[in-house]
Amino acid sequence: MLGEFQYDQPECEDFDLPKMGPYLYQEGGYTYHGQYKFGMKHGRGRIFYLNGAEYEGYMCNNQMHGKGRILDIRHVIYEGEIKENTIHG
């Protein structure tokens, strides 16, 4: 489906964070695979929504933040900057 995502923002990296998953967030309707910091999604991560949408990219304090790629339910792909769960670009 989608090619490999290029994680290339060293300022967003914390290589010492544990990578965990999958973890199903039933209230949000998604599964998260990725890193955590202090119990929050933080670092590299991937989200699979129950409606078929996907996100892969950087997470910061439980939010999509930094470079990321979104595949929406219409199969439209956005790749670029995301700030606090909002597309910028």
C-alpha positions in Angstrom: 0.0 0.0 0.0 2.2 2.9 1.2 6.0 2.9 0.9 8.3 3.2 3.8 8.0 6.4 5.7 11.2 8.5 6.1 11.8 9.6 9.7 14.3 12.4 9.1 13.7 15.0 11.9 16.5 14.4 14.4 15.1 17.1 16.7 11.9 15.0 17.1 13.8 11.8 17.9 14.3 10.2 21.2 15.9 6.8 20.5 15.8 5.7 24.1 12.0 5.6 24.2 10.4 2.2 24.3 8.4 1.0 21.2 5.3 -0.8 22.2 2.1 -2.0 20.6 -0.2 -2.7 19.2 -2.5 -1.1 21.7 -6.2 -0.7 20.9 -7.8 2.6 22.1 -11.4 1.6 22.0 -12.7 5.1 22.9 -10.8 6.7 19.9 -11.4 3.8 17.5 -7.8 3.2 16.7 -4.8 1.0 17.3 -1.4 2.6 18.1 2.1 1.0 17.4 5.0 3.2 18.5 6.9 4.9 21.2 5.7 6.3 24.5 7.1 8.8 27.0 5.7 9.1 30.5 2.6 7.1 29.4 1.9 9.3 26.4 2.3 8.6 22.7 5.6 10.3 21.9 8.3 9.8 19.2 7.8 7.6 16.2 4.4 6.1 15.8 1.7 4.6 13.6 -2.0 4.7 14.0 -4.6 2.5 12.3 -8.2 3.7 12.6 -11.1 1.3 12.5 -12.6 3.2 9.5 -9.5 2.4 7.4 -7.5 5.6 7.7 -3.9 5.5 8.8 -1.2 7.9 10.2 2.5 7.4 10.4 5.0 9.9 11.7 6.0 11.8 14.8 3.9 12.0 17.9 4.4 14.5 20.7 2.5 14.4 24.0 -0.3 12.2 22.6 -0.7 14.2 19.4 0.4 13.9 15.8 3.1 16.5 15.6 6.0 17.0 13.2 6.5 15.3 9.9 3.8 12.7 9.2 1.7 10.9 6.5 -2.0 10.5 6.6 -4.0 8.1 4.4 -7.7 9.1 4.8 -10.8 6.9 4.2 -11.0 8.1 0.6 -7.4 6.9 0.1 -6.1 10.4 -0.3 -2.5 10.7 1.0 -1.1 13.8 2.7 2.6 13.9 3.7 4.0 16.9 5.4 4.0 19.0 8.5 1.4 18.3 11.2 1.0 20.4 14.4 -1.1 19.3 17.3 -3.2 16.9 15.1 -3.8 19.6 12.4 -2.3 19.5 8.9 0.0 22.4 8.0 1.0 22.8 4.4 
